[in-house]
């Protein structure tokens, strides 16, 4: 498996030279973090076996939310929180996509436009839920911002996962809508377009001369919602590509694998090394910008309400939790017992000490040693 850090090390100079005028501070910070993630140049932590007292030094993860080698546990925790907030209702995933004509202004004003996308998507869904004859209440929505296509091109859109159910705040009634139809996708697109354009004008941002009359909003049934949440959690903390999908590096070119959105078949794309690094880093969000947001009755402040719904309808969301993989434990290479963390953030280690490098794709034990 080819590490992303290895790709960055090989093509960093060319990347910085080619894209120096497009780099943002967040890109430079991500570049440094990903390059040194779990390498001999990272700070170390000292680990000791709970049985045989064997000790070893392990490089720290970079902890960057765009690193495909890190944040697996954080993704699992987010997914567990979302699954525990599921309700007994059919779920839908609605995707709000910006047209290509607005990608330039979005790139130049990312924080403002991304925030407006969240606001417009939520207000659109809230309006449709309140006006729906069967619902007539406030929905619960999990919204996640994605900025990439499957080919890793810049393609900002928001996925919103919501149950076909609402809470009516006035009479405290729980309403549910059955079937595989929720809202008309063309009507959703019209309202979302109007809210986005009005928001862009109010923010003082210059719109392109021609803006499409028809925007794309997709609405599809996703059953109980657990698979849709797994899909969203996959890219929430771990970047836009899996390292096992980086296939080859040859003659200054990088070939990676992706799934075609129409045929659902695996395809490959080959680009220059510098451009591949750019395809990855262009999707780094502004500092401290929240990619995932909860609205309505599944907001974190509504835990008591969710518990009451589970109790009233005798619904147990934990039936999906066993599907989630537990966090792997590091095992001693000598006896197989669990290793404990003794000290963290060690800047320097003795030159005669070997460092254990964890392989996230492999088993629980240490897989190999890297001499300093």
C-alpha positions in Angstrom: 0.0 0.0 0.0 1.3 3.4 -1.0 1.2 6.0 1.8 0.0 9.5 1.1 3.0 10.8 3.0 5.3 9.1 0.5 3.5 10.8 -2.4 3.8 14.2 -0.7 7.5 13.8 0.0 8.2 12.9 -3.6 6.2 15.7 -5.2 6.1 18.4 -2.6 8.6 20.7 -4.3 6.9 20.5 -7.6 3.5 21.0 -6.0 4.6 24.1 -4.1 6.1 25.5 -7.2 3.1 24.9 -9.5 0.3 25.9 -7.1 2.0 28.5 -4.9 -0.5 31.2 -5.9 -3.5 29.0 -5.0 -2.2 27.8 -1.6 -4.1 28.8 1.5 -2.7 28.7 5.1 -4.9 25.7 5.8 -3.3 23.9 2.8 0.2 24.5 4.1 -0.7 23.2 7.5 -2.3 20.1 6.1 0.7 19.5 3.9 3.1 19.5 6.8 0.8 17.3 9.0 0.2 14.7 6.3 3.8 14.5 5.3 5.1 13.6 8.8 2.1 11.5 9.9 3.4 8.3 11.7 6.9 8.7 10.4 10.3 8.6 12.1 10.1 12.5 12.1 6.9 12.5 14.2 6.8 13.0 18.0 6.8 9.6 19.7 4.8 8.0 22.5 6.3 5.4 24.8 4.3 2.2 25.2 4.8 -0.6 27.7 3.4 -4.2 27.7 1.0 -4.8 30.6 2.5 -8.3 31.1 6.1 -8.6 30.1 7.1 -4.9 30.6 8.4 -4.8 27.0 8.7 -1.1 25.8 8.6 0.5 22.4 8.3 3.9 20.9 5.4 4.6 18.4 5.1 7.7 16.2 2.1 9.9 16.9 -0.6 10.3 14.3 -0.8 13.8 12.8 -4.5 14.0 13.9 -5.4 16.1 10.9 -9.0 15.6 9.8 -8.0 15.2 6.1 -5.5 12.4 6.8 -6.6 9.0 5.4 -4.3 7.3 7.9 -5.8 9.0 11.0 -9.1 9.8 12.7 -10.6 6.3 12.2 -11.8 6.3 15.8 -13.3 9.8 15.6 -15.3 8.7 12.5 -16.5 5.7 14.5 -17.5 7.8 17.5 -19.4 10.3 15.2 -21.2 7.4 13.6 -22.2 5.9 16.9 -23.6 9.2 18.1 -25.7 9.5 14.9 -27.0 5.9 15.0 -28.1 6.4 18.6 -30.2 9.3 17.4 -32.1 7.3 14.8 -35.9 7.2 15.0 -38.5 4.6 13.8 -39.2 6.2 10.3 -38.0 5.8 6.7 -34.9 7.8 6.0 -34.0 9.9 2.9 -30.8 11.5 1.7 -31.2 14.8 -0.1 -28.1 16.2 -1.9 -27.9 20.0 -2.6 -25.3 20.7 -5.4 -23.9 24.1 -6.5 -23.7 24.6 -10.2 -20.3 24.7 -11.8 -20.8 28.4 -12.6 -20.6 29.2 -8.8 -17.5 27.1 -8.0 -15.1 30.0 -8.6 -16.8 32.4 -6.2 -17.2 29.5 -3.7 -13.5 28.8 -3.9 -12.6 32.4 -3.3 -15.0 32.8 -0.3 -15.2 29.3 1.1 -16.2 30.1 4.7 -19.0 32.4 3.6 -20.4 30.3 0.8 -20.2 27.0 2.7 -22.0 28.5 5.7 -24.7 29.8 3.3 -25.1 26.4 1.8 -25.8 24.9 5.2 -28.2 27.6 6.1 -30.1 27.4 2.8 -30.3 23.6 2.8 -31.7 23.6 6.4 -34.2 26.4 5.7 -35.4 24.7 2.5 -36.0 21.3 4.3 -37.6 23.1 7.2 -40.0 25.0 4.9 -41.0 21.8 3.0 -41.6 19.9 6.2 -43.8 22.6 7.8 -45.8 22.9 4.6 -46.2 19.1 3.9 -49.8 18.0 4.7 -48.7 14.8 6.4 -45.7 16.2 8.4 -46.5 19.8 9.4 -43.6 20.1 11.8 -39.9 20.6 12.3 -37.6 17.8 10.9 -34.4 16.4 12.2 -31.5 16.7 9.8 -27.8 15.6 9.7 -26.0 17.7 7.1 -22.5 17.0 5.8 -20.5 19.2 3.4 -18.5 17.4 0.7 -16.3 19.4 -1.7 -15.2 16.6 -4.0 -16.5 14.4 -6.7 -15.5 10.7 -6.9 -12.7 11.8 -9.3 -11.5 14.3 -6.6 -12.4 17.3 -8.6 -13.8 20.4 -6.8 -17.5 19.8 -6.6 -19.1 21.4 -3.4 -22.4 19.8 -2.3 -24.3 19.0 0.9 -25.7 15.7 1.9 -28.7 15.9 4.2 -29.9 12.7 5.9 -33.3 13.0 7.5 -36.2 10.8 8.7 -39.6 11.2 7.1 -40.9 12.3 10.6 -41.3 15.6 12.5 -42.1 17.1 15.9 -44.8 19.6 15.9 -43.7 22.1 18.6 -47.2 23.6 19.1 -49.1 20.4 20.0 -46.0 18.2 20.7 -47.3 15.6 18.1 -45.0 13.1 16.4 -45.9 12.8 12.7 -44.5 10.3 10.2 -44.7 9.9 6.5 -44.6 6.4 4.9 -43.5 5.3 1.5 -40.5 6.1 -0.7 -41.5 9.6 -1.6 -40.7 12.6 0.6 -40.4 15.9 -1.4 -40.4 16.9 -5.1 -36.7 17.3 -6.0 -37.4 20.0 -8.7 -39.3 22.1 -6.1 -36.5 21.7 -3.6 -34.0 22.9 -6.2 -36.0 26.0 -7.0 -36.3 27.0 -3.3 -32.6 26.2 -2.6 -31.5 28.2 -5.7 -33.6 31.3 -4.6 -32.2 31.2 -1.0 -28.6 30.7 -2.2 -28.7 33.6 -4.8 -30.4 35.9 -2.3 -27.8 35.1 0.3 -24.9 35.6 -2.0 -26.2 39.0 -3.0 -26.8 40.0 0.6 -23.2 39.0 1.4 -21.9 41.3 -1.3 -20.4 38.6 -3.4 -20.2 39.0 -7.1 -22.3 36.5 -9.1 -21.3 35.2 -12.6 -23.1 36.8 -15.5 -25.0 33.6 -16.2 -26.5 31.4 -13.5 -28.4 28.3 -14.5 -32.1 28.4 -14.1 -32.2 24.7 -13.1 -30.2 23.5 -10.2 -29.7 19.9 -9.2 -31.2 18.5 -5.9 -31.4 14.7 -5.5 -33.8 13.1 -3.1 -33.6 9.3 -2.6 -34.9 6.8 0.0 -32.2 5.2 2.1 -34.1 2.8 4.2 -33.3 2.9 7.9 -30.6 5.5 7.3 -27.7 3.6 8.8 -26.0 2.9 5.4 -26.3 6.6 4.5 -24.7 7.6 7.8 -21.8 5.2 7.2 -21.3 6.7 3.8 -21.1 10.2 5.2 -18.9 9.2 8.1 -16.4 7.7 5.7 -15.2 11.0 4.5 -15.9 13.1 7.6 -12.5 12.8 9.3 -10.4 10.7 7.0 -9.9 12.8 3.9 -11.2 12.2 0.4 -9.2 9.1 -0.6 -8.3 5.8 1.0 -4.6 5.0 0.8 -5.4 1.6 -0.7 -6.9 3.4 -3.7 -3.5 4.9 -4.5 -2.4 2.3 -7.0 1.0 3.3 -8.6 3.6 6.0 -8.8 5.5 5.8 -12.1 7.4 8.3 -14.2 6.1 11.3 -12.2 2.5 10.1 -12.5 0.1 8.9 -9.8 -2.7 6.5 -10.6 -5.6 6.1 -8.2 -8.9 4.2 -8.2 -12.4 5.6 -7.8 -16.0 4.4 -8.3 -17.9 5.8 -11.2 -21.1 7.5 -9.8 -23.2 6.3 -12.7 -22.0 2.7 -13.5 -20.8 2.0 -9.9 -17.8 0.3 -11.4 -14.2 1.0 -10.5 -12.3 3.4 -12.7 -8.7 4.7 -12.6 -7.4 8.1 -13.2 -3.7 9.1 -13.8 -2.4 12.6 -13.2 0.9 14.2 -12.4 2.2 13.8 -8.9 1.9 17.5 -8.2 -1.6 17.6 -9.5 -2.6 14.6 -7.4 -1.4 16.4 -4.2 -3.4 19.4 -5.3 -6.5 17.2 -5.8 -6.2 16.1 -2.2 -5.3 19.4 -0.6 -7.9 21.5 -2.4 -10.5 19.9 -0.3 -9.0 21.0 3.1 -11.7 23.2 4.7 -11.0 26.6 6.4 -9.6 26.3 9.9 -12.2 25.3 12.6 -15.0 25.0 10.0 -17.5 22.3 11.0 -18.1 19.9 8.1 -21.1 18.1 9.8 -24.1 19.8 11.5 -27.2 18.6 13.2 -30.5 20.5 13.0 -34.1 20.2 14.4 -35.1 17.5 16.8 -31.8 15.6 16.4 -29.7 18.5 17.6 -27.4 17.6 20.5 -29.7 19.6 22.8 -32.5 17.2 22.1 -31.2 14.1 23.7 -34.2 13.8 26.2 -36.6 14.1 23.3 -34.9 11.4 21.3 -34.9 9.1 24.4 -38.6 9.7 24.8 -39.3 8.8 21.2 -37.3 5.6 21.6 -39.2 4.7 24.8 -42.6 5.5 23.4 -42.2 3.4 20.2 -40.0 0.7 21.9 -37.3 1.4 19.3 -33.7 0.3 20.0 -31.1 2.0 17.7 -28.3 -0.1 19.3 -29.2 -3.0 17.0 -27.0 -1.3 14.4 -24.1 -0.7 16.7 -22.6 -4.2 16.6 -21.9 -3.6 12.9 -19.3 -1.0 13.8 -15.8 -2.2 14.3 -14.3 -1.7 17.8 -11.1 0.4 18.1 -8.1 -1.9 17.5 -5.7 -2.3 20.5 -2.0 -2.4 20.1 -0.5 -5.7 21.1 3.0 -6.6 22.4 5.2 -8.2 19.7 6.7 -10.5 22.4 3.7 -11.9 24.3 0.6 -10.5 22.6 -0.7 -8.7 25.6 -2.2 -5.2 25.5 0.3 -2.2 25.3 -0.3 0.8 27.6 0.7 4.4 26.8 3.3 5.6 29.3 4.4 8.9 27.9 3.4 11.0 24.9 4.8 13.8 22.7 8.4 12.7 23.1 10.5 14.9 20.8 13.7 12.8 20.8 14.3 9.1 21.5 17.6 7.3 22.2 19.4 6.4 19.0 19.6 2.7 19.9 15.8 2.4 20.3 13.7 1.0 17.4 10.4 2.5 16.6 7.3 0.4 16.0 5.2 1.6 13.0 1.5 0.7 13.1 -0.2 -0.6 10.0 -3.9 0.5 10.2 -4.8 -2.0 7.5 -3.2 -5.0 9.3 -3.9 -7.0 12.5 -3.6 -5.7 16.0 0.0 -6.4 16.6 3.0 -4.4 15.6 3.8 -5.3 12.0 7.4 -4.2 11.5 10.2 -2.1 13.0 11.9 0.9 11.5 15.4 1.6 12.8 16.3 5.2 13.6 
